[in-house]
């Protein structure tokens, strides 16, 4: 869109036109840095996303004679920094079990009987039906029709499994003490599973390589030269009535795992893999759709170099175009300094 476009006479169009120009300026800086060009290039942007792509937009910027170009796999996050993202990648346990004994099979045999005892039901599950169970719970997206069918006739031809899923769903919908107890039981099955994997020498070099490969496929999509390219995150924070944009990336070595199984840490419901950057990749196992019911998944995150049980901020490499952001709550009239972490007096005249 050009500056003289009549649509820009409308405030809403003008507002988003100006916001887009801020984003384009950030991306042009990346293009110039990667190509050595001094003039802005020509944009070519396609929306991606979905299950096929691990980023939201494919941005390609070329120079005037099309002899130089850069590919930017861009992912949008409505957050102030990478340090506050809950995860950078997630994949289902059914499709990516990592261990020889998948967690969903362990839960089918060892967890569901304990859950049923808490709820107060006795359902006889056949071990031979575990594949039917895995296929049903492995879906990542559940619609309202799915839940209704689960309540009425069931999702399969296997009556015990249909009854099992219906009972757990009903227990969840009641929101009572039994569901709270169910959550505790399910959480304990994850902890017990990891302990068993550790005791049975399941934490191996092959596991480390599998985890690293899964990360590389998602975090390093290939460019026009078939070379892996680190994703760029477009971060947006709304503060003081304005949108603040910046681009950011994880350190490339955050995703290179140390090839030493003895250094992998088992911590409650997650595994911590040390990286070449001195950080840890946290691989947390959790249920996405109701605890103990559907879609157990691996949640990938970057943690600081010391394994701890509380949530901490990750190290990030901030773009020089980054704007001030607020993480957590500060007293009225102050803002948090992202470099020091302290709340400092806020001068509104300095707003960008």
GUDOMAR-873202 format. One record per residue (C-alpha): residue number from 1; residue in one letter; x, y, z. Coordinates in pm, whole numbers, m for minus. Layout:
BEGIN
<site k="NUM" r="A" x="X" y="Y" z="Z"/>
...
END
This chain:
BEGIN
<site k="1" r="X" x="0" y="0" z="0"/>
<site k="2" r="X" x="132" y="344" z="m96"/>
<site k="3" r="X" x="120" y="656" z="118"/>
<site k="4" r="X" x="m139" y="824" z="m108"/>
<site k="5" r="X" x="m386" y="533" z="m88"/>
<site k="6" r="X" x="m733" y="677" z="m7"/>
<site k="7" r="X" x="m794" y="409" z="255"/>
<site k="8" r="X" x="m532" y="576" z="470"/>
<site k="9" r="X" x="m774" y="863" z="528"/>
<site k="10" r="X" x="m955" y="630" z="768"/>
<site k="11" r="X" x="m798" y="621" z="1117"/>
<site k="12" r="X" x="m810" y="242" z="1152"/>
<site k="13" r="X" x="m638" y="184" z="819"/>
<site k="14" r="X" x="m383" y="454" z="897"/>
<site k="15" r="X" x="m310" y="296" z="1237"/>
<site k="16" r="X" x="m240" y="m53" z="1104"/>
<site k="17" r="X" x="m48" y="84" z="807"/>
<site k="18" r="X" x="189" y="257" z="1048"/>
<site k="19" r="X" x="218" y="m52" z="1268"/>
<site k="20" r="X" x="304" y="m263" z="963"/>
<site k="21" r="X" x="576" y="m18" z="868"/>
<site k="22" r="X" x="731" y="m62" z="1212"/>
<site k="23" r="X" x="741" y="m438" z="1160"/>
<site k="24" r="X" x="882" y="m402" z="809"/>
<site k="25" r="X" x="1161" y="m182" z="941"/>
<site k="26" r="X" x="1263" y="m455" z="1186"/>
<site k="27" r="X" x="1267" y="m717" z="910"/>
<site k="28" r="X" x="1458" y="m490" z="670"/>
<site k="29" r="X" x="1730" y="m460" z="935"/>
<site k="30" r="X" x="1763" y="m839" z="942"/>
<site k="31" r="X" x="1776" y="m848" z="560"/>
<site k="32" r="X" x="2053" y="m588" z="547"/>
<site k="33" r="X" x="2251" y="m763" z="817"/>
<site k="34" r="X" x="2236" y="m1098" z="637"/>
<site k="35" r="X" x="2297" y="m974" z="282"/>
<site k="36" r="X" x="2519" y="m670" z="330"/>
<site k="37" r="X" x="2274" y="m455" z="135"/>
<site k="38" r="X" x="2233" y="m90" z="236"/>
<site k="39" r="X" x="1897" y="m24" z="70"/>
<site k="40" r="X" x="1562" y="m170" z="171"/>
<site k="41" r="X" x="1462" y="m480" z="m25"/>
<site k="42" r="X" x="1133" y="m593" z="m177"/>
<site k="43" r="X" x="900" y="m794" z="46"/>
<site k="44" r="X" x="733" y="m1122" z="m37"/>
<site k="45" r="X" x="527" y="m1259" z="253"/>
<site k="46" r="X" x="317" y="m1573" z="274"/>
<site k="47" r="X" x="112" y="m1692" z="566"/>
<site k="48" r="X" x="211" y="m2034" z="695"/>
<site k="49" r="X" x="119" y="m2193" z="1029"/>
<site k="50" r="X" x="m96" y="m2499" z="1078"/>
<site k="51" r="X" x="40" y="m2849" z="1133"/>
<site k="52" r="X" x="265" y="m2836" z="825"/>
<site k="53" r="X" x="473" y="m2536" z="930"/>
<site k="54" r="X" x="636" y="m2441" z="1259"/>
<site k="55" r="X" x="624" y="m2067" z="1191"/>
<site k="56" r="X" x="350" y="m1819" z="1101"/>
<site k="57" r="X" x="493" y="m1628" z="804"/>
<site k="58" r="X" x="751" y="m1698" z="534"/>
<site k="59" r="X" x="921" y="m1364" z="468"/>
<site k="60" r="X" x="1150" y="m1328" z="169"/>
<site k="61" r="X" x="1325" y="m999" z="96"/>
<site k="62" r="X" x="1524" y="m943" z="m225"/>
<site k="63" r="X" x="1736" y="m662" z="m367"/>
<site k="64" r="X" x="1646" y="m471" z="m681"/>
<site k="65" r="X" x="1821" y="m700" z="m932"/>
<site k="66" r="X" x="1720" y="m1015" z="m740"/>
<site k="67" r="X" x="2077" y="m1129" z="m690"/>
<site k="68" r="X" x="2052" y="m1133" z="m310"/>
<site k="69" r="X" x="1772" y="m1238" z="m85"/>
<site k="70" r="X" x="1704" y="m1361" z="263"/>
<site k="71" r="X" x="1446" y="m1596" z="408"/>
<site k="72" r="X" x="1299" y="m1515" z="749"/>
<site k="73" r="X" x="1081" y="m1784" z="912"/>
<site k="74" r="X" x="875" y="m1553" z="1130"/>
<site k="75" r="X" x="666" y="m1657" z="1430"/>
<site k="76" r="X" x="436" y="m1411" z="1607"/>
<site k="77" r="X" x="399" y="m1410" z="1985"/>
<site k="78" r="X" x="190" y="m1165" z="2184"/>
<site k="79" r="X" x="448" y="m1145" z="2460"/>
<site k="80" r="X" x="708" y="m895" z="2581"/>
<site k="81" r="X" x="1005" y="m1132" z="2552"/>
<site k="82" r="X" x="1106" y="m1491" z="2484"/>
<site k="83" r="X" x="1167" y="m1523" z="2855"/>
<site k="84" r="X" x="794" y="m1527" z="2932"/>
<site k="85" r="X" x="686" y="m1775" z="2663"/>
<site k="86" r="X" x="542" y="m2093" z="2821"/>
<site k="87" r="X" x="700" y="m2307" z="2546"/>
<site k="88" r="X" x="862" y="m2288" z="2204"/>
<site k="89" r="X" x="735" y="m2623" z="2075"/>
<site k="90" r="X" x="485" y="m2891" z="2163"/>
<site k="91" r="X" x="426" y="m3239" z="2021"/>
<site k="92" r="X" x="193" y="m3524" z="2118"/>
<site k="93" r="X" x="325" y="m3820" z="2314"/>
<site k="94" r="X" x="132" y="m4065" z="2097"/>
<site k="95" r="X" x="298" y="m3943" z="1776"/>
<site k="96" r="X" x="639" y="m3886" z="1941"/>
<site k="97" r="X" x="686" y="m4123" z="2236"/>
<site k="98" r="X" x="1071" y="m4089" z="2257"/>
<site k="99" r="X" x="1094" y="m4395" z="2486"/>
<site k="100" r="X" x="1055" y="m4763" z="2392"/>
<site k="101" r="X" x="765" y="m4779" z="2638"/>
<site k="102" r="X" x="543" y="m4480" z="2551"/>
<site k="103" r="X" x="392" y="m4292" z="2840"/>
<site k="104" r="X" x="36" y="m4336" z="2708"/>
<site k="105" r="X" x="82" y="m4715" z="2720"/>
<site k="106" r="X" x="228" y="m4696" z="3070"/>
<site k="107" r="X" x="m70" y="m4484" z="3178"/>
<site k="108" r="X" x="m318" y="m4724" z="3015"/>
<site k="109" r="X" x="m182" y="m5017" z="3219"/>
<site k="110" r="X" x="m73" y="m4846" z="3541"/>
<site k="111" r="X" x="m256" y="m4516" z="3562"/>
<site k="112" r="X" x="m616" y="m4575" z="3458"/>
<site k="113" r="X" x="m683" y="m4838" z="3728"/>
<site k="114" r="X" x="m572" y="m4586" z="3991"/>
<site k="115" r="X" x="m787" y="m4312" z="3837"/>
<site k="116" r="X" x="m1088" y="m4545" z="3836"/>
<site k="117" r="X" x="m1032" y="m4626" z="4203"/>
<site k="118" r="X" x="m1042" y="m4253" z="4286"/>
<site k="119" r="X" x="m1361" y="m4203" z="4083"/>
<site k="120" r="X" x="m1518" y="m4516" z="4230"/>
<site k="121" r="X" x="m1569" y="m4729" z="3919"/>
<site k="122" r="X" x="m1439" y="m5067" z="3805"/>
<site k="123" r="X" x="m1368" y="m5085" z="3432"/>
<site k="124" r="X" x="m1192" y="m5390" z="3291"/>
<site k="125" r="X" x="m953" y="m5276" z="3017"/>
<site k="126" r="X" x="m794" y="m5530" z="2785"/>
<site k="127" r="X" x="m419" y="m5470" z="2727"/>
<site k="128" r="X" x="m476" y="m5575" z="2366"/>
<site k="129" r="X" x="m697" y="m5267" z="2315"/>
<site k="130" r="X" x="m419" y="m5019" z="2397"/>
<site k="131" r="X" x="m374" y="m4926" z="2029"/>
<site k="132" r="X" x="m742" y="m4833" z="2001"/>
<site k="133" r="X" x="m700" y="m4621" z="2314"/>
<site k="134" r="X" x="m386" y="m4451" z="2179"/>
<site k="135" r="X" x="m555" y="m4362" z="1850"/>
<site k="136" r="X" x="m849" y="m4201" z="2031"/>
<site k="137" r="X" x="m657" y="m3993" z="2285"/>
<site k="138" r="X" x="m379" y="m3884" z="2046"/>
<site k="139" r="X" x="m584" y="m3613" z="1873"/>
<site k="140" r="X" x="m454" y="m3262" z="1930"/>
<site k="141" r="X" x="m779" y="m3082" z="1846"/>
<site k="142" r="X" x="m1112" y="m3176" z="2005"/>
<site k="143" r="X" x="m1438" y="m3023" z="1888"/>
<site k="144" r="X" x="m1766" y="m2984" z="2071"/>
<site k="145" r="X" x="m1905" y="m3266" z="1857"/>
<site k="146" r="X" x="m1624" y="m3494" z="1975"/>
<site k="147" r="X" x="m1713" y="m3433" z="2340"/>
<site k="148" r="X" x="m2084" y="m3487" z="2272"/>
<site k="149" r="X" x="m2016" y="m3812" z="2087"/>
<site k="150" r="X" x="m1793" y="m3926" z="2376"/>
<site k="151" r="X" x="m2087" y="m3874" z="2615"/>
<site k="152" r="X" x="m2349" y="m4042" z="2399"/>
<site k="153" r="X" x="m2241" y="m4340" z="2190"/>
<site k="154" r="X" x="m1863" y="m4331" z="2231"/>
<site k="155" r="X" x="m1577" y="m4274" z="1989"/>
<site k="156" r="X" x="m1496" y="m4635" z="1898"/>
<site k="157" r="X" x="m1636" y="m4986" z="1870"/>
<site k="158" r="X" x="m1464" y="m5080" z="2198"/>
<site k="159" r="X" x="m1721" y="m5048" z="2478"/>
<site k="160" r="X" x="m1478" y="m5051" z="2777"/>
<site k="161" r="X" x="m1268" y="m4772" z="2630"/>
<site k="162" r="X" x="m1578" y="m4571" z="2543"/>
<site k="163" r="X" x="m1698" y="m4607" z="2901"/>
<site k="164" r="X" x="m1352" y="m4516" z="3036"/>
<site k="165" r="X" x="m1332" y="m4190" z="2843"/>
<site k="166" r="X" x="m1692" y="m4098" z="2928"/>
<site k="167" r="X" x="m1638" y="m4154" z="3302"/>
<site k="168" r="X" x="m1323" y="m3940" z="3312"/>
<site k="169" r="X" x="m1494" y="m3662" z="3117"/>
<site k="170" r="X" x="m1794" y="m3666" z="3352"/>
<site k="171" r="X" x="m1567" y="m3657" z="3656"/>
<site k="172" r="X" x="m1394" y="m3352" z="3510"/>
<site k="173" r="X" x="m1723" y="m3173" z="3439"/>
<site k="174" r="X" x="m1839" y="m3220" z="3798"/>
<site k="175" r="X" x="m1539" y="m3013" z="3916"/>
<site k="176" r="X" x="m1546" y="m3184" z="4254"/>
<site k="177" r="X" x="m1294" y="m3329" z="4495"/>
<site k="178" r="X" x="m1272" y="m3650" z="4295"/>
<site k="179" r="X" x="m1134" y="m3462" z="3997"/>
<site k="180" r="X" x="m874" y="m3292" z="4216"/>
<site k="181" r="X" x="m768" y="m3635" z="4340"/>
<site k="182" r="X" x="m763" y="m3759" z="3981"/>
<site k="183" r="X" x="m525" y="m3478" z="3887"/>
<site k="184" r="X" x="m288" y="m3578" z="4167"/>
<site k="185" r="X" x="m293" y="m3942" z="4058"/>
<site k="186" r="X" x="m226" y="m3850" z="3694"/>
<site k="187" r="X" x="62" y="m3621" z="3789"/>
<site k="188" r="X" x="214" y="m3898" z="3998"/>
<site k="189" r="X" x="198" y="m4140" z="3703"/>
<site k="190" r="X" x="419" y="m3900" z="3506"/>
<site k="191" r="X" x="672" y="m3881" z="3788"/>
<site k="192" r="X" x="669" y="m4260" z="3831"/>
<site k="193" r="X" x="707" y="m4308" z="3457"/>
<site k="194" r="X" x="1020" y="m4094" z="3442"/>
<site k="195" r="X" x="1166" y="m4272" z="3744"/>
<site k="196" r="X" x="1107" y="m4607" z="3574"/>
<site k="197" r="X" x="1265" y="m4486" z="3250"/>
<site k="198" r="X" x="1569" y="m4366" z="3445"/>
<site k="199" r="X" x="1603" y="m4687" z="3648"/>
<site k="200" r="X" x="1569" y="m4902" z="3335"/>
<site k="201" r="X" x="1847" y="m4708" z="3156"/>
<site k="202" r="X" x="1601" y="m4543" z="2920"/>
<site k="203" r="X" x="1790" y="m4212" z="2920"/>
<site k="204" r="X" x="2038" y="m4280" z="2644"/>
<site k="205" r="X" x="2236" y="m4107" z="2370"/>
<site k="206" r="X" x="1964" y="m4217" z="2128"/>
<site k="207" r="X" x="1704" y="m4030" z="2337"/>
<site k="208" r="X" x="1919" y="m3715" z="2334"/>
<site k="209" r="X" x="1956" y="m3739" z="1956"/>
<site k="210" r="X" x="1581" y="m3789" z="1911"/>
<site k="211" r="X" x="1499" y="m3482" z="2119"/>
<site k="212" r="X" x="1757" y="m3269" z="1938"/>
<site k="213" r="X" x="1631" y="m3381" z="1597"/>
<site k="214" r="X" x="1271" y="m3298" z="1693"/>
<site k="215" r="X" x="1381" y="m2949" z="1797"/>
<site k="216" r="X" x="1590" y="m2888" z="1485"/>
<site k="217" r="X" x="1306" y="m2983" z="1251"/>
<site k="218" r="X" x="1075" y="m2725" z="1412"/>
<site k="219" r="X" x="1317" y="m2449" z="1510"/>
<site k="220" r="X" x="1536" y="m2452" z="1200"/>
<site k="221" r="X" x="1323" y="m2463" z="882"/>
<site k="222" r="X" x="1519" y="m2473" z="558"/>
<site k="223" r="X" x="1569" y="m2170" z="334"/>
<site k="224" r="X" x="1589" y="m2137" z="m47"/>
<site k="225" r="X" x="1938" y="m2294" z="m40"/>
<site k="226" r="X" x="1807" y="m2587" z="166"/>
<site k="227" r="X" x="2008" y="m2460" z="462"/>
<site k="228" r="X" x="1856" y="m2464" z="813"/>
<site k="229" r="X" x="1756" y="m2117" z="929"/>
<site k="230" r="X" x="1683" y="m2016" z="1289"/>
<site k="231" r="X" x="1331" y="m1889" z="1345"/>
<site k="232" r="X" x="1279" y="m1521" z="1418"/>
<site k="233" r="X" x="1016" y="m1428" z="1675"/>
<site k="234" r="X" x="806" y="m1118" z="1628"/>
<site k="235" r="X" x="710" y="m1010" z="1978"/>
<site k="236" r="X" x="438" y="m759" z="2061"/>
<site k="237" r="X" x="354" y="m602" z="2395"/>
<site k="238" r="X" x="66" y="m361" z="2455"/>
<site k="239" r="X" x="155" y="m105" z="2723"/>
<site k="240" r="X" x="47" y="251" z="2793"/>
<site k="241" r="X" x="m198" y="244" z="2503"/>
<site k="242" r="X" x="67" y="155" z="2244"/>
<site k="243" r="X" x="192" y="m156" z="2067"/>
<site k="244" r="X" x="563" y="m221" z="2111"/>
<site k="245" r="X" x="726" y="m449" z="1853"/>
<site k="246" r="X" x="1061" y="m624" z="1846"/>
<site k="247" r="X" x="1229" y="m924" z="1690"/>
<site k="248" r="X" x="1421" y="m1181" z="1891"/>
<site k="249" r="X" x="1588" y="m1520" z="1855"/>
<site k="250" r="X" x="1706" y="m1796" z="2078"/>
<site k="251" r="X" x="2079" y="m1857" z="2089"/>
<site k="252" r="X" x="2159" y="m2117" z="1822"/>
<site k="253" r="X" x="2343" y="m2331" z="2079"/>
<site k="254" r="X" x="2033" y="m2342" z="2300"/>
<site k="255" r="X" x="1920" y="m2628" z="2077"/>
<site k="256" r="X" x="2248" y="m2822" z="2061"/>
<site k="257" r="X" x="2226" y="m3083" z="2335"/>
<site k="258" r="X" x="2521" y="m3214" z="2533"/>
<site k="259" r="X" x="2570" y="m3576" z="2425"/>
<site k="260" r="X" x="2607" y="m3720" z="2774"/>
<site k="261" r="X" x="2311" y="m3918" z="2916"/>
<site k="262" r="X" x="2440" y="m3895" z="3274"/>
<site k="263" r="X" x="2391" y="m3516" z="3265"/>
<site k="264" r="X" x="2018" y="m3539" z="3186"/>
<site k="265" r="X" x="1819" y="m3444" z="3495"/>
<site k="266" r="X" x="1486" y="m3601" z="3593"/>
<site k="267" r="X" x="1285" y="m3336" z="3776"/>
<site k="268" r="X" x="926" y="m3419" z="3867"/>
<site k="269" r="X" x="722" y="m3408" z="3543"/>
<site k="270" r="X" x="1004" y="m3306" z="3313"/>
<site k="271" r="X" x="1348" y="m3397" z="3180"/>
<site k="272" r="X" x="1625" y="m3137" z="3164"/>
<site k="273" r="X" x="1880" y="m3172" z="2883"/>
<site k="274" r="X" x="2195" y="m2956" z="2913"/>
<site k="275" r="X" x="2285" y="m2758" z="2600"/>
<site k="276" r="X" x="2606" y="m2625" z="2449"/>
<site k="277" r="X" x="2498" y="m2271" z="2544"/>
<site k="278" r="X" x="2492" y="m2359" z="2914"/>
<site k="279" r="X" x="2113" y="m2366" z="2926"/>
<site k="280" r="X" x="1877" y="m2661" z="2962"/>
<site k="281" r="X" x="1604" y="m2783" z="2731"/>
<site k="282" r="X" x="1306" y="m2866" z="2949"/>
<site k="283" r="X" x="1094" y="m3150" z="2817"/>
<site k="284" r="X" x="778" y="m3147" z="3022"/>
<site k="285" r="X" x="512" y="m3418" z="2994"/>
<site k="286" r="X" x="157" y="m3295" z="3049"/>
<site k="287" r="X" x="m203" y="m3362" z="2941"/>
<site k="288" r="X" x="m345" y="m3103" z="2704"/>
<site k="289" r="X" x="m717" y="m3184" z="2717"/>
<site k="290" r="X" x="m831" y="m3264" z="3072"/>
<site k="291" r="X" x="m581" y="m3430" z="3307"/>
<site k="292" r="X" x="m567" y="m3802" z="3227"/>
<site k="293" r="X" x="m817" y="m3789" z="2941"/>
<site k="294" r="X" x="m679" y="m3674" z="2607"/>
<site k="295" r="X" x="m359" y="m3579" z="2427"/>
<site k="296" r="X" x="m60" y="m3625" z="2659"/>
<site k="297" r="X" x="208" y="m3399" z="2511"/>
<site k="298" r="X" x="571" y="m3297" z="2534"/>
<site k="299" r="X" x="622" y="m2928" z="2606"/>
<site k="300" r="X" x="964" y="m2789" z="2506"/>
<site k="301" r="X" x="1113" y="m2489" z="2681"/>
<site k="302" r="X" x="1454" y="m2328" z="2738"/>
<site k="303" r="X" x="1553" y="m2299" z="3103"/>
<site k="304" r="X" x="1845" y="m2126" z="3273"/>
<site k="305" r="X" x="2163" y="m2321" z="3336"/>
<site k="306" r="X" x="2074" y="m2430" z="3691"/>
<site k="307" r="X" x="1788" y="m2685" z="3715"/>
<site k="308" r="X" x="1532" y="m2549" z="3959"/>
<site k="309" r="X" x="1173" y="m2634" z="4047"/>
<site k="310" r="X" x="1040" y="m2282" z="4003"/>
<site k="311" r="X" x="981" y="m2097" z="3677"/>
<site k="312" r="X" x="1264" y="m1869" z="3569"/>
<site k="313" r="X" x="1328" y="m1638" z="3276"/>
<site k="314" r="X" x="1529" y="m1760" z="2977"/>
<site k="315" r="X" x="1828" y="m1591" z="2827"/>
<site k="316" r="X" x="1743" y="m1422" z="2499"/>
<site k="317" r="X" x="1929" y="m1230" z="2233"/>
<site k="318" r="X" x="1733" y="m907" z="2198"/>
<site k="319" r="X" x="1710" y="m713" z="1874"/>
<site k="320" r="X" x="1856" y="m365" z="1883"/>
<site k="321" r="X" x="1506" y="m245" z="1793"/>
<site k="322" r="X" x="1361" y="m386" z="2113"/>
<site k="323" r="X" x="1133" y="m165" z="2317"/>
<site k="324" r="X" x="1087" y="m149" z="2691"/>
<site k="325" r="X" x="857" y="m417" z="2824"/>
<site k="326" r="X" x="682" y="m486" z="3151"/>
<site k="327" r="X" x="713" y="m834" z="3302"/>
<site k="328" r="X" x="516" y="m878" z="3623"/>
<site k="329" r="X" x="348" y="m603" z="3820"/>
<site k="330" r="X" x="524" y="m294" z="3949"/>
<site k="331" r="X" x="379" y="m22" z="4178"/>
<site k="332" r="X" x="179" y="252" z="4009"/>
<site k="333" r="X" x="402" y="511" z="3844"/>
<site k="334" r="X" x="693" y="269" z="3795"/>
<site k="335" r="X" x="803" y="24" z="3529"/>
<site k="336" r="X" x="1030" y="m281" z="3537"/>
<site k="337" r="X" x="1377" y="m242" z="3388"/>
<site k="338" r="X" x="1430" y="m559" z="3179"/>
<site k="339" r="X" x="1808" y="m538" z="3230"/>
<site k="340" r="X" x="1805" y="m510" z="3609"/>
<site k="341" r="X" x="1463" y="m656" z="3690"/>
<site k="342" r="X" x="1395" y="m361" z="3923"/>
<site k="343" r="X" x="1089" y="m134" z="3928"/>
<site k="344" r="X" x="1194" y="220" z="3838"/>
<site k="345" r="X" x="1008" y="555" z="3806"/>
<site k="346" r="X" x="836" y="579" z="3471"/>
<site k="347" r="X" x="875" y="897" z="3268"/>
<site k="348" r="X" x="585" y="900" z="3022"/>
<site k="349" r="X" x="759" y="1154" z="2801"/>
<site k="350" r="X" x="1015" y="885" z="2712"/>
<site k="351" r="X" x="752" y="651" z="2569"/>
<site k="352" r="X" x="832" y="517" z="2221"/>
END
